Amino acid sequence: PFAIKDNIDLAGLPTTAACPEYAYAPERHAAVVQRLIDAGAIPVGKTNLDQFATGLNGTRSPYGACRNAFNPDFISGGSSSGSAVAVALGLASFSLGTDTAGSGRVPAAFNHLVGHKPSCGALSTRGVVPACRSLDAVSIFALTAEDAERVLAVAAGFDANDEYSRPLAPHGFDFGRAAGFRFGLPRQKDLQFFGNAGAERLFAASVERLKSLGGTAVEIDLDPFLDTARLLYGGPWVAERYLAIRDFFDAQPDTIFPPVREIIAGGRDISAADTFAHLHTLRALKRTCDAVWNDIDVMLTPTAGTIYRIDDMQADPIRLNSHLGYYTNFMNLLDLAATAVPAGFQNDGLPFGVTLIAPPHQDGPLLHLASRMQQAVGGKLGATDHALPPAEPLSLLPDGQVRLAVVGAHLSGLPLNFQLTGRNARLVITTQTAAKYRFYALPDGKRPGLVQVQEGGAAIACEVWEMPASQFGSFVDGIPAPLGIGKLELADGSVVNGFICEGIGMTDARDITEYGGWRAWLAARKNDF
């Protein structure tokens, strides 16, 4: 069962975008809804939102403010407010939202959920009421990162009838499952918590948690990202919001919620010259921001620096809402993917969340790392009493990578390792084979041979690397006999490509199985001399 934000079409129910006067009766489901129904998902209803998906707080609706799943005095976050609360309270297994400025991430943080904002274009927006047509993304709320990945794998797909649709490309190196990865950490002066010391402490704990999972922090300058964020409501994209409902807005402006009307009205007077000036500014900022990814695999930020009471938000709707978008508004302008993940609770019992950010098409690695972070935090599912279950590793999205287990001279720091690193291979994990192998030093003394046996086998130390599939053929072509590549079983039962040895290679080879690995054998041989 899943819930649908009420700016996404579900045939048989009106689409209101939280504006009754705007409502219409769709004749068919939105493309993304149809894909889910075709896969067996069951729509259970539509959910409240900030009107016309304009807001990050969940209070801008004539149907009433959506309340936080943990404390009804506080905001739920928006604009996908009802979609988040429905999942947090256990009313739906997952839900669809939209995310142009953070609407799929802020409500996730405030309701203890995983909120995935896919790469732009990965989920069709055909049948979705536009906010900013060129920036809109359908988002996913789920109780776990694994659930979000399952939904994404079904919902994603190229739609030839959506001019902004594009297929998810293979994601390449899976930093989410790697033994080591680099994460961007904003400079201390760039972090804003708007007086919320509890949120600041929880973010510091999240940084340490990510380090414990193998991450190396790399300090980054957040200024160009923040400069980009300011363009969203200070540039021509407000005019795009106006364009989306221009005829209705001009005919019935008094029917629109006051803060929403104030924002959208600002788009009527933006000139073509101003539009191009801002597009040029964005292009320059994007080039600067893109360069950051040369030094990091993923970025970590708070999802929102603080949370507000409903009364406070309604009393100061524009300024406080802008605080909520501090870490989110740049995302789609820069064509990034992001996953919001729970990161603990403040002393007042309200959830806090962080966001993992990466370049487009990195959805799989983001969700895999989000799963590891969620497991490290533990706790309950959403606002329910159900405990977070153990993670179930998934690989449902295309990666374009080949995993390869190495046991000898290709190990890290050894003479042939350059043949991996020179092909952009990355170390995933250091582990062992299943206890099914005998290990031999070949006569040249420079390479080992691994042979599977029915009895008397042992576990042999190995490293698993990921290599772009486009590089794998040239690597295999350079392997001299009697070695080759076959299937190798690891200690956890998984099977990957790995080095094996022809039987003829065992002639005059020395059995070194007792040493448990090539490094141990090299060390023992060195000591002999």
C-alpha positions as CSV (number, residue, x, y, z in Angstrom):
1,P,0.0,0.0,0.0
2,F,1.3,3.5,-0.9
3,A,0.1,7.0,-0.6
4,I,0.3,9.7,-3.2
5,K,1.0,13.4,-2.8
6,D,-2.0,15.3,-4.1
7,N,-0.2,17.0,-6.9
8,I,0.3,13.6,-8.6
9,D,-2.5,12.2,-10.6
10,L,-4.4,9.1,-9.5
11,A,-7.4,8.4,-11.8
12,G,-10.6,8.3,-9.9
13,L,-9.7,10.9,-7.4
14,P,-9.4,14.7,-8.0
15,T,-5.9,16.3,-8.1
16,T,-6.1,19.5,-6.0
17,A,-2.5,20.5,-5.3
18,A,-4.1,21.7,-2.0
19,C,-6.2,24.2,-3.8
20,P,-9.9,23.1,-4.1
21,E,-10.7,25.7,-6.8
22,Y,-7.9,24.4,-9.0
23,A,-8.9,20.8,-8.7
24,Y,-9.4,18.6,-11.8
25,A,-10.3,15.0,-12.4
26,P,-7.5,13.1,-14.1
27,E,-8.5,10.5,-16.7
28,R,-5.3,8.4,-16.2
29,H,-2.7,7.8,-13.5
30,A,0.6,9.7,-13.5
31,A,3.2,7.7,-15.3
32,V,5.1,6.9,-12.1
33,V,1.9,5.8,-10.4
34,Q,1.0,3.5,-13.3
35,R,4.5,1.8,-13.1
36,L,4.0,1.1,-9.4
37,I,0.4,-0.2,-9.9
38,D,1.6,-2.4,-12.7
39,A,4.2,-3.9,-10.3
40,G,1.5,-4.7,-7.8
41,A,1.6,-1.7,-5.5
42,I,-1.8,-0.6,-4.1
43,P,-2.7,3.1,-3.9
44,V,-4.6,3.9,-0.7
45,G,-5.2,7.6,-1.1
46,K,-3.9,11.1,-1.7
47,T,-2.1,13.3,0.9
48,N,-2.0,16.9,2.0
49,L,0.8,19.3,0.9
50,D,1.9,22.9,0.9
51,Q,-0.3,24.4,-1.8
52,F,1.2,24.0,-5.3
53,A,4.2,22.4,-3.6
54,T,5.4,25.8,-2.5
55,G,6.9,25.5,0.9
56,L,9.0,23.3,3.2
57,N,6.8,23.4,6.3
58,G,3.5,21.7,5.8
59,T,1.3,24.6,7.0
60,R,0.3,26.2,3.7
61,S,-2.9,24.3,3.0
62,P,-6.6,25.2,3.1
63,Y,-7.1,21.6,4.4
64,G,-5.1,22.5,7.6
65,A,-1.5,22.3,8.7
66,C,-0.1,18.8,8.6
67,R,1.2,17.9,12.1
68,N,4.5,16.2,13.0
69,A,4.2,12.5,13.7
70,F,6.0,12.8,17.0
71,N,4.6,16.0,18.4
72,P,1.5,17.7,16.9
73,D,2.6,21.1,18.0
74,F,5.5,21.0,15.5
75,I,5.6,21.2,11.7
76,S,5.7,18.0,9.7
77,G,7.9,19.6,7.0
78,G,6.7,20.1,3.5
79,S,5.7,20.4,0.9
80,S,5.2,16.6,0.8
81,S,3.8,16.8,4.4
82,G,1.0,14.2,4.3
83,S,3.1,11.8,2.3
84,A,5.7,11.7,5.1
85,V,3.3,11.6,8.0
86,A,1.3,8.7,6.4
87,V,4.4,6.5,6.2
88,A,5.7,7.6,9.7
89,L,2.5,6.6,11.3
90,G,2.3,3.3,9.5
91,L,-0.6,4.2,7.3
92,A,1.3,3.3,4.1
93,S,4.4,1.2,3.3
94,F,5.8,4.0,1.2
95,S,4.6,7.1,-0.4
96,L,5.3,9.4,-3.3
97,G,6.2,13.1,-2.9
98,T,7.8,15.7,-5.1
99,D,11.0,17.5,-4.4
100,T,12.0,20.7,-6.2
101,A,13.6,22.5,-3.2
102,G,13.7,19.9,-0.5
103,S,10.1,18.8,-0.2
104,G,11.1,15.1,-0.2
105,R,13.9,15.5,2.3
106,V,12.8,17.9,5.0
107,P,9.6,16.0,5.9
108,A,11.6,12.8,6.0
109,A,14.0,14.4,8.6
110,F,11.2,15.7,10.7
111,N,9.3,12.3,10.8
112,H,12.2,9.9,11.2
113,L,12.1,8.5,7.6
114,V,14.3,7.8,4.7
115,G,13.5,10.3,1.9
116,H,15.1,9.8,-1.5
117,K,15.3,12.6,-4.0
118,P,16.2,10.7,-7.2
119,S,18.4,12.0,-9.9
120,C,16.4,14.5,-11.9
121,G,14.5,12.7,-14.7
122,A,14.8,9.2,-13.2
123,L,11.1,9.1,-12.3
124,S,8.7,10.5,-14.9
125,T,6.9,13.7,-13.9
126,R,4.2,13.2,-16.5
127,G,0.9,13.6,-14.7
128,V,2.4,15.8,-11.9
129,V,1.3,19.4,-11.4
130,P,4.5,21.4,-12.0
131,A,6.1,23.5,-9.4
132,C,9.3,24.3,-11.5
133,R,8.9,22.1,-14.5
134,S,12.6,22.1,-15.3
135,L,13.6,21.1,-11.7
136,D,10.8,18.9,-10.5
137,A,11.5,15.4,-9.2
138,V,9.1,12.8,-7.8
139,S,10.5,11.6,-4.5
140,I,10.1,8.5,-2.3
141,F,9.4,8.2,1.4
142,A,10.1,4.9,3.1
143,L,10.7,3.4,6.5
144,T,14.1,2.0,5.4
145,A,16.7,2.6,2.7
146,E,16.1,-0.9,1.3
147,D,12.4,-0.1,0.9
148,A,13.3,3.1,-0.9
149,E,15.6,1.2,-3.3
150,R,12.9,-1.3,-4.0
151,V,10.5,1.4,-4.9
152,L,13.0,3.3,-7.0
153,A,13.9,0.2,-9.0
154,V,10.3,-0.2,-10.0
155,A,9.3,3.5,-10.4
156,A,12.4,4.6,-12.4
157,G,12.3,4.4,-16.1
158,F,12.6,6.5,-19.2
159,D,9.4,8.1,-20.4
160,A,9.5,9.3,-24.0
161,N,6.5,11.4,-23.4
162,D,8.2,13.4,-20.6
163,E,10.7,15.8,-22.1
164,Y,12.7,15.9,-18.9
165,S,12.9,12.2,-18.4
166,R,16.2,10.3,-18.7
167,P,17.2,6.8,-17.8
168,L,19.3,6.1,-14.8
169,A,22.9,5.5,-16.0
170,P,25.1,2.9,-14.3
171,H,26.4,4.4,-11.1
172,G,29.9,3.0,-11.2
173,F,31.9,2.8,-8.0
174,D,29.6,1.9,-5.1
175,F,31.0,4.2,-2.3
176,G,28.0,3.1,-0.2
177,R,29.4,-0.4,0.2
178,A,33.1,0.4,0.0
179,A,35.5,-0.2,2.8
180,G,36.7,3.4,2.4
181,F,35.2,6.5,0.8
182,R,35.6,10.3,1.0
183,F,32.8,12.5,2.3
184,G,32.5,16.2,1.9
185,L,32.0,18.1,5.2
186,P,31.0,21.8,5.2
187,R,33.3,24.1,6.9
188,Q,32.2,24.9,10.5
189,K,31.5,28.5,9.5
190,D,29.1,27.3,6.7
191,L,27.0,25.2,9.1
192,Q,23.8,26.8,10.4
193,F,21.6,25.4,13.1
194,F,19.6,28.6,13.8
195,G,20.1,28.3,17.6
196,N,19.4,24.6,17.8
197,A,22.2,23.2,19.9
198,G,20.7,19.7,20.0
199,A,20.7,19.5,16.2
200,E,24.3,20.6,16.1
201,R,25.3,17.9,18.5
202,L,23.5,15.3,16.5
203,F,25.1,16.4,13.3
204,A,28.6,16.1,15.0
205,A,27.6,12.6,16.0
206,S,26.6,11.8,12.5
207,V,30.0,12.9,11.2
208,E,31.7,10.5,13.6
209,R,29.3,7.8,12.6
210,L,30.2,8.2,9.0
211,K,33.9,8.0,9.8
212,S,33.3,4.8,11.7
213,L,31.7,3.3,8.5
214,G,35.0,3.9,6.6
215,G,34.5,7.6,5.6
216,T,37.3,10.1,5.4
217,A,36.1,13.6,6.0
218,V,37.2,16.3,3.4
219,E,36.4,19.8,4.3
220,I,34.6,21.7,1.5
221,D,33.6,25.2,0.9
222,L,29.8,25.3,0.8
223,D,29.6,29.0,-0.4
224,P,29.0,28.2,-4.1
225,F,26.3,25.7,-3.2
226,L,24.6,28.3,-0.9
227,D,25.0,30.9,-3.7
228,T,23.2,28.5,-6.0
229,A,20.4,27.9,-3.4
230,R,19.7,31.6,-3.3
231,L,18.9,31.6,-7.0
232,L,15.9,29.3,-6.5
233,Y,13.7,31.9,-5.0
234,G,15.7,34.9,-6.1
235,G,15.9,34.1,-9.8
236,P,13.7,33.1,-12.8
237,W,12.6,29.8,-11.3
238,V,9.9,31.8,-9.4
239,A,8.7,32.8,-12.9
240,E,8.5,29.1,-13.7
241,R,6.3,28.6,-10.7
242,Y,4.0,31.3,-12.0
243,L,4.1,29.8,-15.5
244,A,2.9,26.5,-14.1
245,I,-0.5,28.0,-12.9
246,R,-0.5,31.3,-14.8
247,D,-4.0,31.2,-16.1
248,F,-5.5,30.0,-12.8
249,F,-3.4,32.5,-10.8
250,D,-4.4,35.5,-13.0
251,A,-8.1,34.5,-12.8
252,Q,-8.4,33.5,-9.2
253,P,-5.5,34.9,-7.1
254,D,-7.6,35.3,-4.0
255,T,-8.1,31.5,-3.8
256,I,-4.4,30.9,-3.3
257,F,-2.9,30.6,0.2
258,P,-1.4,34.0,1.1
259,P,2.3,33.0,1.5
260,V,2.1,30.9,-1.7
261,R,0.4,33.8,-3.5
262,E,3.1,36.2,-2.4
263,I,5.9,33.9,-3.6
264,I,4.4,33.1,-7.0
265,A,3.4,36.7,-7.7
266,G,7.0,37.6,-7.6
267,G,7.5,35.6,-10.8
268,R,5.3,37.9,-13.0
269,D,7.8,40.7,-13.3
270,I,11.0,38.7,-14.1
271,S,12.4,39.8,-17.5
272,A,14.0,37.6,-20.2
273,A,17.2,39.6,-19.7
274,D,17.1,38.7,-15.9
275,T,16.5,35.1,-16.8
276,F,19.5,34.8,-19.0
277,A,21.7,36.7,-16.4
278,H,20.7,34.1,-13.8
279,L,21.3,31.2,-16.1
280,H,24.8,32.5,-16.8
281,T,25.4,32.8,-13.1
282,L,24.1,29.3,-12.5
283,R,26.4,27.9,-15.2
284,A,29.4,29.5,-13.5
285,L,28.4,28.2,-10.1
286,K,27.7,24.7,-11.3
287,R,31.2,24.5,-12.8
288,T,32.7,25.5,-9.4
289,C,30.5,23.1,-7.5
290,D,31.1,20.2,-10.0
291,A,34.9,20.5,-9.2
292,V,34.2,19.6,-5.6
293,W,33.4,16.0,-6.7
294,N,36.9,15.4,-7.9
295,D,37.9,15.2,-4.2
296,I,34.9,13.5,-2.6
297,D,32.5,10.6,-3.3
298,V,29.5,11.9,-1.3
299,M,28.6,15.0,0.8
300,L,27.1,15.1,4.2
301,T,24.9,17.9,5.5
302,P,22.1,18.3,8.0
303,T,18.8,17.9,6.2
304,A,17.5,21.0,8.1
305,G,19.3,22.9,10.8
306,T,16.3,23.2,13.0
307,I,12.5,22.6,13.3
308,Y,9.7,25.0,14.3
309,R,6.4,25.0,16.1
310,I,3.4,25.4,13.8
311,D,2.3,28.6,15.5
312,D,5.8,30.1,15.0
313,M,5.9,29.1,11.3
314,Q,2.5,30.6,10.6
315,A,3.5,33.8,12.3
316,D,6.7,34.2,10.2
317,P,6.2,32.0,7.2
318,I,8.7,33.3,4.7
319,R,11.8,33.8,6.9
320,L,11.5,30.6,8.9
321,N,10.7,28.6,5.7
322,S,14.0,29.9,4.2
323,H,15.9,28.4,7.2
324,L,14.5,25.0,6.3
325,G,15.8,25.2,2.8
326,Y,19.3,26.3,3.7
327,Y,20.8,22.8,2.9
328,T,18.3,21.8,0.2
329,N,17.5,24.5,-2.3
330,F,20.7,24.0,-4.4
331,M,20.1,20.4,-5.1
332,N,18.1,20.3,-8.4
333,L,19.7,23.4,-9.8
334,L,23.0,21.5,-9.6
335,D,21.5,18.2,-10.9
336,L,22.4,16.3,-7.7
337,A,20.8,13.2,-6.1
338,A,20.2,13.0,-2.4
339,T,19.0,10.7,0.4
340,A,17.7,12.0,3.8
341,V,18.3,9.5,6.5
342,P,17.4,9.4,10.2
343,A,20.2,10.5,12.6
344,G,18.7,10.3,16.1
345,F,16.5,12.3,18.4
346,Q,16.8,15.6,20.1
347,N,16.2,15.9,23.9
348,D,12.6,17.0,23.2
349,G,11.9,13.8,21.4
350,L,11.8,15.3,17.9
351,P,13.8,13.5,15.1
352,F,16.9,14.9,13.4
353,G,18.1,13.8,10.0
354,V,21.1,14.2,7.7
355,T,21.3,14.2,4.0
356,L,23.8,12.3,1.8
357,I,24.4,14.0,-1.5
358,A,26.1,12.8,-4.7
359,P,26.2,13.6,-8.5
360,P,23.4,12.3,-10.7
361,H,22.9,8.6,-11.2
362,Q,24.5,7.8,-7.8
363,D,21.2,6.7,-6.4
364,G,22.3,3.2,-5.6
365,P,25.4,4.1,-3.6
366,L,23.5,6.8,-1.8
367,L,20.8,4.4,-0.6
368,H,23.4,1.8,0.3
369,L,25.3,4.2,2.5
370,A,22.0,5.5,3.9
371,S,21.2,1.9,4.9
372,R,24.5,1.6,6.8
373,M,23.9,4.9,8.6
374,Q,20.4,3.9,9.5
375,Q,21.5,0.6,10.9
376,A,24.2,2.3,12.9
377,V,21.6,4.6,14.5
378,G,19.1,1.8,15.0
379,G,15.8,2.5,16.8
380,K,12.2,2.2,15.5
381,L,10.6,2.5,12.1
382,G,9.2,6.0,11.7
383,A,6.9,6.9,14.5
384,T,5.8,3.2,15.0
385,D,6.8,0.8,17.8
386,H,8.3,-1.6,15.2
387,A,12.1,-2.1,15.6
388,L,14.3,-1.4,12.6
389,P,15.0,-4.8,11.0
390,P,18.5,-6.0,10.0
391,A,19.5,-4.6,6.6
392,E,19.0,-6.7,3.5
393,P,21.7,-5.8,1.0
394,L,20.2,-5.1,-2.4
395,S,21.7,-4.3,-5.8
396,L,18.7,-3.4,-7.8
397,L,20.1,-0.5,-9.8
398,P,22.6,-0.7,-12.7
399,D,26.2,-0.1,-11.6
400,G,28.3,-0.7,-14.8
401,Q,30.9,-2.3,-12.5
402,V,32.6,-5.7,-12.3
403,R,33.6,-7.0,-8.9
404,L,36.9,-8.8,-8.9
405,A,38.6,-10.8,-6.0
406,V,42.4,-10.7,-6.0
407,V,44.6,-12.9,-3.9
408,G,48.2,-12.2,-5.0
409,A,50.3,-9.6,-6.7
410,H,47.3,-7.4,-7.4
411,L,46.7,-6.8,-3.7
412,S,47.0,-3.3,-2.4
413,G,50.6,-2.1,-2.3
414,L,51.9,-5.1,-4.2
415,P,53.7,-4.9,-7.6
416,L,50.7,-5.4,-9.9
417,N,48.1,-3.4,-8.1
418,F,48.7,-0.5,-10.6
419,Q,46.9,-2.7,-13.1
420,L,43.7,-2.1,-11.0
421,T,44.1,1.5,-10.0
422,G,45.2,2.5,-13.5
423,R,41.8,1.3,-14.7
424,N,39.9,3.3,-12.0
425,A,39.2,0.3,-9.9
426,R,38.4,0.9,-6.2
427,L,38.9,-1.4,-3.2
428,V,35.5,-2.5,-1.8
429,I,36.4,-4.8,1.0
430,T,39.2,-6.9,2.5
431,T,37.9,-10.4,3.3
432,Q,38.5,-14.1,2.8
433,T,37.3,-16.7,0.4
434,A,35.0,-19.5,1.4
435,A,36.9,-22.4,3.0
436,K,37.0,-24.3,-0.3
437,Y,40.4,-23.6,-1.7
438,R,44.0,-24.7,-1.7
439,F,46.6,-22.0,-2.3
440,Y,49.9,-22.4,-4.1
441,A,53.0,-20.4,-4.8
442,L,53.8,-20.8,-8.6
443,P,57.3,-21.8,-9.6
444,D,58.3,-18.2,-10.6
445,G,57.7,-17.2,-7.0
446,K,55.9,-14.0,-8.1
447,R,52.4,-15.2,-8.3
448,P,50.0,-17.5,-6.4
449,G,47.5,-20.0,-7.8
450,L,44.1,-20.6,-6.2
451,V,42.4,-24.0,-6.8
452,Q,39.0,-25.0,-5.5
453,V,38.8,-28.5,-3.9
454,Q,36.1,-30.7,-2.6
455,E,37.8,-31.6,0.6
456,G,40.6,-30.1,2.7
457,G,40.0,-26.5,1.6
458,A,40.7,-23.4,3.6
459,A,39.8,-19.7,3.6
460,I,42.3,-17.5,1.8
461,A,42.8,-13.8,2.4
462,C,41.6,-11.6,-0.5
463,E,40.5,-8.2,-1.6
464,V,37.4,-7.4,-3.6
465,W,37.8,-4.5,-6.1
466,E,35.2,-2.8,-8.3
467,M,36.3,-2.0,-11.9
468,P,34.4,-0.3,-14.7
469,A,33.0,-3.0,-17.0
470,S,34.5,-1.0,-19.9
471,Q,38.0,-1.7,-18.4
472,F,37.5,-5.4,-17.5
473,G,38.2,-6.9,-20.9
474,S,41.7,-5.3,-21.3
475,F,42.5,-6.4,-17.7
476,V,41.6,-10.0,-18.4
477,D,43.4,-10.0,-21.7
478,G,46.7,-9.2,-19.9
479,I,46.6,-12.1,-17.5
480,P,49.2,-14.7,-18.4
481,A,48.7,-18.5,-18.1
482,P,48.2,-20.5,-16.0
483,L,46.1,-17.9,-14.3
484,G,42.7,-16.8,-15.4
485,I,39.4,-15.3,-14.2
486,G,36.6,-17.5,-13.0
487,K,34.0,-17.5,-10.3
488,L,35.2,-17.3,-6.7
489,E,33.1,-17.8,-3.6
490,L,33.7,-15.5,-0.6
491,A,33.3,-16.2,3.1
492,D,29.8,-14.6,3.2
493,G,28.6,-16.9,0.4
494,S,28.6,-14.4,-2.3
495,V,30.2,-15.2,-5.7
496,V,32.4,-12.7,-7.6
497,N,34.9,-12.8,-10.4
498,G,38.3,-13.8,-9.2
499,F,41.7,-15.3,-10.0
500,I,41.8,-19.0,-10.5
501,C,44.6,-21.3,-11.7
502,E,44.6,-24.1,-14.3
503,G,45.5,-27.5,-13.1
504,I,48.7,-27.6,-15.2
505,G,50.0,-24.7,-13.2
506,M,50.3,-26.8,-10.1
507,T,53.3,-28.7,-11.5
508,D,56.2,-27.8,-9.2
509,A,54.1,-25.3,-7.3
510,R,54.4,-25.2,-3.5
511,D,51.3,-25.6,-1.3
512,I,51.2,-22.5,0.9
513,T,47.6,-22.9,2.1
514,E,48.7,-23.0,5.7
515,Y,49.8,-19.4,5.5
516,G,46.2,-18.2,4.8
517,G,47.2,-15.6,2.2
518,W,49.8,-14.2,-0.1
519,R,51.0,-11.4,2.3
520,A,51.6,-13.9,5.1
521,W,53.5,-16.1,2.7
522,L,55.7,-13.2,1.5
523,A,56.4,-12.2,5.1
524,A,57.4,-15.8,6.1
525,R,59.6,-16.1,3.1
526,K,61.3,-12.8,3.9
527,N,62.0,-14.0,7.4
528,D,63.5,-17.2,6.1
529,F,66.2,-15.0,4.4
